[in-house]
């Protein structure tokens, strides 16, 4: 029986598809392995002794020093449990505040007619060109004069507004269907009602994406909490991590254990919001 040309093409495509999928899975597997190596090293060293971490004889598996966990939280000079709580409060409140402030600002710039709205938007964009180091000292002087050193207010409030986040919200709201808001106004809702009852419920994917990015940024912040949190009771996780390295000693096992513990909240947040994060980031390219 003679094989026709379409059948040959179909077989070639099928063979090429199998080979292509195999190569794709292999590449993804290698990439995933390389991505997980740092996490493996963190966990391996977190459950090892300093001698095993710095020794010449490398071991694939740690000696499982579970006592490193209790040693980390029992260290009264660092108060790592308190640092975890401080980082949680700062990251959560900063995320909520940033979403509220920047989304309202972005919605106002995108929807409320005002002859100077473009000028205000350009001023917001101009703040992105100002280096953080330029505003660091004036911000600290202001926070210090208000008596907010070693307080949650000093750690959170100065970082609530982000010009870049405001820009993203404006671009997103420009692409939001106006018909939904017009229908809300017919029902008697104003700008606030349309924003809160129509726009926000239909923009949860984008809000979740911004919330994830903001939470990670607030959790990983170092320089500002280092200056404001001068008392050990107001340290965040990143400051507590740096305290394990001194001029005299380096507690390797505590550094890695603290790192492993501090990563867990970020992993949970990312896994929980992963689907909304991908969808929300895809929506940032909406043409405005």
C-alpha positions in Angstrom: 0.0 0.0 0.0 1.4 3.3 -1.1 1.7 6.0 1.6 0.4 9.4 0.4 2.2 12.7 0.9 -0.2 14.1 3.5 0.3 10.9 5.6 4.1 11.3 5.4 3.8 14.9 6.5 1.6 13.9 9.4 4.1 11.3 10.5 7.0 13.7 10.3 5.0 16.3 12.3 4.1 13.7 14.9 7.8 12.6 15.2 9.0 16.2 15.3 6.3 17.0 17.9 7.4 14.2 20.2 11.1 15.2 19.9 10.2 18.8 20.4 8.2 18.1 23.5 10.9 15.8 24.9 13.5 18.6 24.4 11.1 21.1 26.0 10.5 19.0 29.1 14.3 18.3 29.4 15.1 22.1 29.2 12.4 22.9 31.7 13.6 20.2 34.1 17.2 21.4 33.9 16.0 25.0 34.5 13.9 23.9 37.5 16.8 21.9 38.9 19.1 24.9 38.6 16.5 27.1 40.2 16.1 24.8 43.2 19.8 24.4 43.9 20.1 27.5 46.1 17.0 26.4 48.1 18.6 23.0 48.6 21.9 24.6 49.8 19.9 26.8 52.2 18.1 23.9 53.8 21.2 21.7 53.8 23.3 24.3 55.6 20.4 25.3 57.9 20.4 21.7 59.3 24.2 21.4 59.6 26.9 22.6 62.0 29.4 25.3 61.2 32.1 22.7 60.8 30.0 20.8 58.2 29.3 24.0 56.3 32.9 25.2 56.1 34.6 21.8 56.2 36.5 20.3 53.3 34.5 17.1 53.2 31.3 17.9 51.4 28.2 15.9 52.3 25.2 15.8 50.2 22.8 15.4 53.1 23.0 17.4 56.3 23.3 15.9 59.8 19.8 17.2 60.5 20.6 19.5 63.5 17.0 20.2 64.4 18.3 22.1 67.5 19.3 24.9 65.2 15.6 26.0 65.1 15.3 26.3 68.8 18.7 28.0 69.0 17.5 30.6 66.5 14.4 31.5 68.4 16.0 31.3 71.8 18.7 33.8 71.0 17.7 36.9 73.0 20.3 39.1 71.4 18.5 38.9 68.0 14.8 38.2 68.9 14.1 36.6 65.6 10.5 35.8 66.5 9.9 39.5 67.1 11.6 40.3 63.8 9.3 38.0 62.0 6.3 39.6 63.5 7.6 43.1 62.7 8.2 42.1 59.0 4.7 40.6 58.8 3.0 43.7 60.2 5.1 46.0 58.0 4.7 44.0 54.8 0.9 43.5 55.2 0.1 47.0 56.2 2.3 48.4 53.5 0.7 46.2 50.9 -2.8 47.2 51.9 -1.9 50.9 52.1 -0.1 50.9 48.8 -3.0 49.2 47.0 -5.5 51.7 48.5 -3.4 54.9 47.9 -2.0 54.0 44.5 -5.2 52.5 43.1 -7.2 55.6 44.1 -4.5 57.9 42.6 -4.3 55.8 39.4 -8.1 55.7 39.1 -8.4 59.5 39.6 -5.8 60.2 36.9 -7.4 57.8 34.5 -11.1 58.6 35.0 -11.8 61.9 36.8 -11.7 64.8 34.2 -9.4 67.5 35.4 -7.5 70.0 33.2 -4.3 69.5 35.1 -4.5 65.7 35.3 -1.8 65.2 32.7 0.5 67.6 34.5 0.0 65.7 37.7 0.7 62.4 36.0 3.9 63.8 34.6 5.0 64.9 38.0 4.3 61.4 39.3 6.4 60.0 36.5 9.2 62.5 37.3 9.4 61.0 40.8 10.6 57.8 39.2 13.7 59.6 37.9 14.7 60.8 41.4 17.3 58.5 43.0 16.2 57.1 46.4 19.4 58.3 47.9 18.3 61.9 47.2 15.1 61.6 49.3 16.5 59.3 52.0 17.9 62.0 54.3 14.9 64.4 54.0 12.6 61.5 54.7 14.6 60.4 57.8 14.7 64.0 59.1 10.9 64.3 58.7 10.2 60.9 60.3 12.6 61.7 63.2 11.0 65.1 63.8 7.6 63.4 64.0 9.0 61.0 66.6 8.4 57.9 64.5 11.8 56.3 64.9 11.4 52.7 66.2 7.7 52.7 65.3 5.6 51.0 62.8 4.5 54.4 61.5 8.0 55.3 60.6 8.6 51.9 58.9 5.3 51.9 56.9 4.0 55.4 56.1 6.9 56.8 54.1 6.7 53.8 51.7 2.9 53.8 51.1 3.1 55.7 47.8 4.9 54.4 44.8 5.1 56.4 41.5 5.6 53.2 39.5 2.6 51.4 41.2 0.5 54.5 40.5 1.6 54.5 36.9 0.6 50.8 36.6 -2.8 51.4 38.0 -3.4 54.3 35.8 -2.5 52.3 32.7 -4.7 49.5 33.8 -7.7 51.7 34.5 -7.4 53.4 31.1 -8.0 50.0 29.6 -10.9 49.1 31.9 -14.3 48.9 30.1 -16.0 52.3 30.6 -19.4 50.8 29.9 -19.4 49.1 33.3 -18.8 52.4 35.0 -21.3 54.3 32.9 -24.0 51.7 33.9 -23.0 52.2 37.5 -23.5 56.0 37.2 -26.9 55.4 35.6 -27.8 53.6 38.8 -26.7 56.6 40.8 -23.1 55.7 41.8 -20.4 58.4 41.9 -16.7 57.9 41.2 -16.1 56.3 44.6 -19.1 54.0 44.3 -18.0 52.9 40.8 -14.5 52.4 41.9 -15.3 50.4 45.0 -18.3 48.4 43.8 -17.5 47.9 40.1 -13.9 48.5 39.3 -12.2 46.7 42.3 -14.3 43.5 42.2 -13.5 43.2 38.5 -9.8 43.9 38.9 -8.8 41.4 41.5 -6.3 39.7 39.3 -4.4 42.9 38.8 -4.7 43.9 42.5 -3.3 40.4 43.5 -0.3 40.9 41.2 0.5 44.3 42.6 -0.1 43.0 46.2 2.4 40.1 45.6 5.1 42.4 44.3 4.5 45.0 47.1 4.5 42.4 49.8 7.8 40.9 48.6 9.3 44.4 48.4 8.2 45.3 51.9 9.4 42.0 53.3 12.8 42.3 51.7 13.3 46.0 52.6 16.7 46.6 54.3 18.1 50.1 54.2 15.1 52.0 55.5 14.3 49.6 58.4 18.0 49.6 59.3 17.9 53.3 59.9 14.4 53.6 61.5 14.5 50.4 63.5 17.4 51.3 65.9 16.1 49.3 68.8 16.4 45.5 68.5 12.7 45.2 69.3 11.8 47.1 66.1 14.1 45.1 63.8 12.7 43.4 60.8 13.8 40.0 59.4 16.4 41.5 57.1 18.0 43.4 59.9 18.0 40.4 62.2 19.7 38.3 59.4 22.5 40.8 59.2 23.1 40.7 62.9 24.5 37.2 62.7 27.5 38.6 60.9 29.9 40.5 63.1 33.5 41.6 63.0 34.5 38.7 65.2 32.2 35.8 64.3 29.9 34.5 61.6 27.2 32.1 62.7 26.7 30.2 59.5 24.2 27.7 60.7 22.0 30.4 62.2 22.2 32.6 59.1 21.0 29.7 56.9 18.3 28.7 59.3 17.1 32.3 59.6 17.1 32.6 55.8 15.1 29.4 55.4 12.5 30.5 57.9 12.3 34.0 56.4 11.7 32.6 52.9 8.7 30.5 53.9 6.2 33.4 54.0 7.2 34.6 50.6 6.9 31.0 49.2 3.4 30.7 50.7 2.3 34.1 49.3 3.7 33.3 45.9 2.1 29.9 45.7 -1.3 31.2 46.9 -1.3 34.2 44.5 0.6 32.6 41.6 -2.3 32.3 39.2 -3.5 35.9 39.8 0.1 37.1 39.6 0.6 35.8 36.1 -2.8 37.1 34.9 -2.3 40.4 36.5 1.2 41.0 35.1 -0.2 40.1 31.6 -2.8 42.8 32.0 -0.1 45.5 32.7 0.5 45.7 29.0 -3.0 47.0 28.3 -2.7 49.9 25.9 -3.6 53.2 27.4 
